[in-house]
Amino acid sequence: MPAFKHLGYPEEVLLRLEGLVPCRESQVSTLLLIFGERQHFSFPSLFIYGHTSSGKTYVMQTLLKILELPYTFVNCNEYFTSRLLLEEVLRQLQCLSSREEDPAPASCDTFNDFARLFKQGMMTPSLQDQTVYIVLDKAEQLREMEANILPGFLRLNELTDQNVTVILLSDIVWELLRPNTGCLEPMPLYFPDYSIGHLQKILSHDHPPEYSYDFYAAYINILLGVFYPVCRDLKELRHLAVLNFSKYCEPVIQGKATERDTRRLWKNIEPHLKKAMQTVYLREISSSQWEQLQEDGDSGQLKGLSAHAHVELPYYSKFLLIAAYLASYNPARTDKRFFLKHRGTIKKKKNQKKHEKTSNHLLGPKTFPLDRLLAILHSIIDYRVAPTANIFSQITSLVTLQLLTLVGHDDLLTGPRYKCNVSLDFIRSISRTVNFDIIKYLYDFL
């Protein structure tokens, strides 16, 4: 008994669609009722929302492709300005109307120009008798564009007097996206998170042909038992399933266990899944490197990989944090010794005694001014970095993340002062990602 029924589409197409969108039968059935047949007028705008990795983008693209409906699909993260967004929609519309793979780009500066050019593109005979769908993924980015963009898309059907439906895909609710000015309210459709049963069913369909469905389903059940409390992302779980399956079936290949010996298979895979939990989402090593580590049985190389599992920083922010750590734990008088290029030979004082040296790491981090932070940054990085607004905004971000503490910012004469809040293990893991040996620059380790 097919799950989907619609008189406007062949039964074999609906059966194929059913196999491609498991666990989303309710949402697809609703969308089929809204779309109707090709020549029917559809609802002017839809708002489809749900958490990340709940199948919104995949279901929408699969539905439109299988039903062979004319549509344009634009990711608002990639086309982040109004002009780029509008021109990309027009370019894809030209591909639909002229069947050209790379049509001449249309210049579009305002939404008024877009509505005019879009109406012209809809006048072709191939598009006049059917609904055209405009899908805007990551629609929450429309809040960063001009105030008339989102209301204009919601009323595009009315402005162009054409049969067009705008579909907004977003991770947030409509109340956070609704513009202040009056607009046509879209029809909402919610995509709930996949349950553990749904994930079990979806991931089990990926079983390799050389193994039975039941064997791979038992492996997925073990995998979800470990990762489901910390990870609900279908893409990440699928990546982990592919990455660790070879270790799960290793006893079967070696003849030490059968496919039904789940207890022995679990004991073999358990320590490797625990190691994989240390780097979930991070991608700190490639899949081939992870497989090599599994074969070698070397867990030492994984030590410290997830010391910064709770934060991922941009490239310059890592060097800023390294410079801040050096400024906090090195005395200011040692900056010439570590960071001055062509410093020559520095003579040591004869009366200096080793036992008088006190560990700065035991005393804790010291405050430092902004100009010292930037001076150390320019010394440890290989090329010159101008003190632009981007650099200062990254310093602010480090303060927001509580990796740095801002102190003495009210003093207009000396300027702001900072203090580094991270541990030695944390900064060593950060330094390792940019190939910087921070131990050579720490006064306590001389």
N, C-alpha and C positions, 0 to 999 in steps of 0.2 A: 504494500500500500504506500504510494508516494506521499511524502510529507507536504509537498507543495502542489497546489492546484490553481491553475489559471487558464482561462479559455484562450487568452491571447498568445500563448507560447506553447510549443510542442511539448508533449509529455517526456520525450527523451531528453530534451534540454533541461527540464525541471529535475529529472532524475540525476543528471550529471551535476547540476547545481547542488542537489542534496548531498552528494558525496564530497563536494569541495568545501562546504561550510558546516561542519559538524558542530553540534551544541549551540547553534544560533538559528534554529528553525523558527522560533517565535518572532525574532527581529526580521528575518528574511520574508516571512509571510506577511508581516505588516508592511514592509517596503513594497512587496508585489501588489498589495491592495492600493497603496498610495500611487504607485507608478501607473497602474492600469495598462492599457494597450498603447502602442506606439503613437497613434493619432489622437489619443485622449489628452485633454488638458490635465496636467498634474498640479499638485499643490505648489504655490510660488516658491516656498523656501522650507527647508528642513534643517533642524538642529539636532545632530546626533552626538551624544556625549557619553563619557565613561572614562574610567581610569586607563592609564597607559597599558598597552598590550591586552586590551579586551576585545580585539578583533574588528574595530570600527573601520580602519582603512582597508584591511584585507577583505572583509565582507563586501564593502562598497565596490571596490575595484573588481572583485570576482563576479559580483552580481551584474554589473554593467557590461563586463566583457562577455560573460556567458550568454546574456540576453541580446548582445550585439546592439546595445543602445548607443546613440551618439553622445559623447561626453568629453569634457575637458577636466583634467585633474592637475591641481597646482598645490604644492606644499608652500605654505606661507613663511616657513623658516628659510627656505631657499630664495624666494622672491620677496624680500623683506621691505621693499618700498612700494608705494602705490603704483608708480610708473612701471616697475618691473612686473608687478602682479598683473596689471591690466594688459600690458603688452603680451605677456605669456598666454593669457586666456585668449586673446585675439589670434595669436599665432597658432594655437591648437585648434581654434575654430576654423581657421583657414585650411588647416590640414584635413579637417572633416569635410569641408565644402568643396575643396579643389582636389583632394586626394594627393596633394603634393607632400613629400616627406619634409622638405625644408623650404617653406614659402618665404617670400620677402617679408622682413619684419615690418610691422605697422607702428608708426609713431603715435603715442597716446600720452598726452600730458595731463588731462583732466578726465573726470568721470563723465562729463558731458560728451567729450570726444569718444570715450569708450562706448557709451550707449548708442551713439550714432553709427560707429563702425561695426558694433555688434549687430545692430539691426540690418545693416547692409550685408553682413556675412550670413545672416539667416535667410536672406532672400533667394538663396540658391534652391533649385527644385529638390535636391536630395534632402534638404532639411526642413522644408516648409510644412510637410505633412506629419511631422513627428516631434516629440519633446526632446530638447537638448538639455543635458544636465551639466551644471558647473559645480564641481566638487572642490572645495577649499579645505585642505587638510591643515591642522594646527591653526584653526581659525582664531584662537586667542591672540595671535600676533596682529590681527586687524586693529586691536586697540591702540597699537603704536603708530598707526597710519592716520591720514587725514580723517576728520570727523564725519565726512560725507561718504566714505568708502563702504562701511558696513551697512548703513541705511540704504545706500544706492543698490547694493547687491540684493538686499531683501526685497526691494521694489523693482528689480530689473524686469520682471514680467510685465509690470504696469508701465514702466518707462519706455520699453521698446515695443510693446504691444505684440510680443512674440511668445511662442509656447516654450518657455524656458523655466527650469527649476534649479535653484541654487541650494546646494547641500553643504552645510557647515559641519566639519568634524573637529571636535575639541575635547580636551581633557578636563575642562572646567564646566560649571553649570551656567545656564543662560543668564542668571541674575548677575554674574560677574562680568558678562560680556555685553549685556544690553546697553546700547548707547543712550546718552542723556536726551538727545532729541527724539522726537516721535518717529517710530518706525513700525513696519509691519511685523507682527510677532510670528516667528517661524513655528512650525509644528515640531515639538520635541520628541525624541526617541532615545531611550536610555539603553545602553549596553552594560549589563552587570559584569562583575568580575567572573572569570571562569572558576568554578568550584574544583575541588580536588578530583572529583569524579570526571568532570569535563576534561581536565588536564590529562588524566589517566587515559581517557578515550582518544584524545587528539594525539598525544605522544605515542601511543601504542600503534597508531597507523603508520609510523615511520620505521617499522621493523625491517631489518635487512632480509632479502629474499632467501638467504641460506639458512635462516633461523625461523622457527615457528612463531606464530603470533602470540601464543600463550607464554613462551619463553621470554620474549621481549616485553610482554605486559607485566610479567613478574619482576623484571628488572626495573621497569618504570615505577612500579609500586614501591620498590626499595628506594629508588632515587627520590620520589616525592616524599617518602617518609622522612628523609634526611633534610631536603631542601625546602619543602613547602612552608615550614614555619618562618623562613627568612626570605624566601623568593617566590613571588607569584607570577613573575614575568615569563610568558610562554616562550619568547625568543631565547631568553637566557637558559631556561630549563631545557629547551631543545638542544642548545649548544652543549650543555653539560651532559646530556644524555648521549650524544654522539661521541663526546670526548672520552667518557669513562666506560663505554660499552666494551671495548676491547679487553679491559682489565676484568670485567665481570665474566666474560666467556672464556678467559684464559684457562681455568681448570678444566673446562669441557674440551678445549683444543688439546690440552696435555693429557687427557684421559684420566684425570684425577677425580672427576665428578661427572654426573649426568645432568641433563637439562632440568630434571625434576629435583635434584639435590639442592634445594634453595638454601638450606642452612649453611652448607659448605660454601656455596657461592656468596652468601652474605658475609661470612667471615673473611673471605678473600677481598671483597670490595670495600668493606667498611672503613679501614684506615685510609684508603685512597679518596673516598668521598669526604672524609673529615679534612684532608689536606685541601681538597678542591673548595671547601667552604671558606677557606682563608682568603681566597681571591675571587669570590663570586662578584660579578659585575665589573671587576677591575681591569681584566685583560692585561695583567702585568707581564705575562709571558704568552707566547703564541701557542697554538694548539700543538704544533710539532714539538716545541720545547717541552710542553707538559707531558706529551706521550713519551719523549725521551727520558724525562725524569722518572716516569712510572716504570720504564724498562730497567733503568739503572738502579731504582730503589733508593735514590739519594734524596733524602729530605732536607739535607743541610742547605742546599741551594735555595730552598723555599723560606729559610729562616729570615724573618724581617720583611718579607714581601708585603705583608698586610699591616705593617706598622702605621701606614697612613691610609688604612682601608676606609676611614671615616671621612676622608677629604681628598679631593683631586684638584690640583692647582694648575693654572696656566704656566707656560715656560718661564716668563719673567718673574712671576710671583714666587716660583721656587728659588730663584737666585736672590730675590729680595728677602725671603725668609732665611736663606743661608747667611746673607750679609747681616741681617738682624741678629742672628745667633752669634756670629763672630763678634759683633759690636757689644753684645750683652756679656759674653764670657771672656773676652780678651781685654786686658787693660789698654786704655787709650795710648799709653806710651809705647806699646808694642806694634802699633799700626805701621810705623815706618819699617820695622823689621820684616813684617809679613807682606805688606802690600806695595811698598815703594819700589818701583822698578829702577834698575841701575843704581842701587843704593850703596854699592861698594862693600867694603869690609867694616863691620860694626864691632868695635872693641868692647869686651866685657870688663866690667869694673872688678878690680882685684879683691875688693872687700866684700863682694857679694857672696853670701853663703847659701848653699842649697837648702839647708833646713829651714831657712826663713821664708821660702816660697810656700804660699798657702793656695790650696786648690780653689779656683774660682767657681767650680761646679758645686763645691760644698757650701760656698757662701751664697750661691743663688745668682740670678741674672741681675745685671746693673742696667740703669737707664742710659740712653744715648741720644744725641740730637739727630735731627733729620739729615743735616749735611754730612755727618759721619757715615750714616747708612748709605747715602748715595755715593760717597767717595769709595767705600769698600765695594759697592756693587760695580762701579766702573773698573775697579782693579781686578776682581775675580772673573769678570765676563770677558770673553775673547775679543769682542768688538765694542765700539763705542755706542752707548745707549743714551740718547738725548732725554733729559728730564721733562718728558711731555706729560700731558694730562692723563694719558693711559697709565704711565708709571705711578702717578700719584693716586689714581683711582684704584690700582691694585694694592697699594699700601692701605688704603681705606678698607678694601675688601678683607685684607688680612686682619685688620682690627675688628671688623664685623664678625669674622670667623673665630675671634678670640685667640688667634695665633700670636698676635701682637697686642700689647696694652698701650694705650695712649695716656701719657702722664704729662702734666705741666703744659697743657695746650693753651692756657690762658696767658702765658708769658709772651708778650709781643716782641720783646727784645731778643730773647734766646731762641724763640720758635718752639715748635712741638718737640717733645721727647717721647721715646718709645721704650718698651721693654719686651723681650722675646719670652714667650710662654711655653715653648715646646721642649721636649726632652731630647737627650742625646741620641737615643735609639730612633726617635722620630726624624730628627734632622739628618741622621746618617742614611736612612731609607730615602729621604727626599734627595739627598746629594747623589745617591747611587743612580737615580733615574736620569740625572744630567751629567753623569761621569765626572763628578767633582769629589776629590778626596779631602773632606773637611778636616780630618785628623791632622793633616800637615799644617793647617792654619790655626790650630788651637794651642794656646800658650800652655795649658795644663799638660799637654802630651809631648812637650819637648824633652 
